[in-house]
């Protein structure tokens, strides 16, 4: 191994010390879960696409909650409080993204709203998760880089 390459332990340490990177990993797993379910469920269930979407969103939300709570923000316990806030936050993000898509559909192109939502919702979620949904008594932790 050359001096310029990273060891597995260095990579793990880097991920461990950078919350934003952990947020992206957990979000990526949630998104992947959504896509897998959206593509797999139609061949397993004879349901309309809207119901498949609801199941896929539900499944990906479970992955997101577990990933963000335990991996990204490392918040033990407090399930009633954190799940309630997570649900409220998820619904808020859905409302914001729906408003953006609807607004741009009315004035030009819904895809512009979708792109804006795809960029803004993760930022919105990160800060809401950090400062409200999964906030610790102290939101800054020793050894964590934002």
Secondary structure as GFF3:
##gff-version 3
##sequence-region A 1 146
A	DSSP	alpha_helix	8	17	.	.	.	ID=ss1
A	DSSP	alpha_helix	19	44	.	.	.	ID=ss2
A	DSSP	alpha_helix	49	66	.	.	.	ID=ss3
A	DSSP	pi_helix	67	72	.	.	.	ID=ss4
A	DSSP	alpha_helix	79	107	.	.	.	ID=ss5
A	DSSP	alpha_helix	110	128	.	.	.	ID=ss6
A	DSSP	pi_helix	129	133	.	.	.	ID=ss7
###
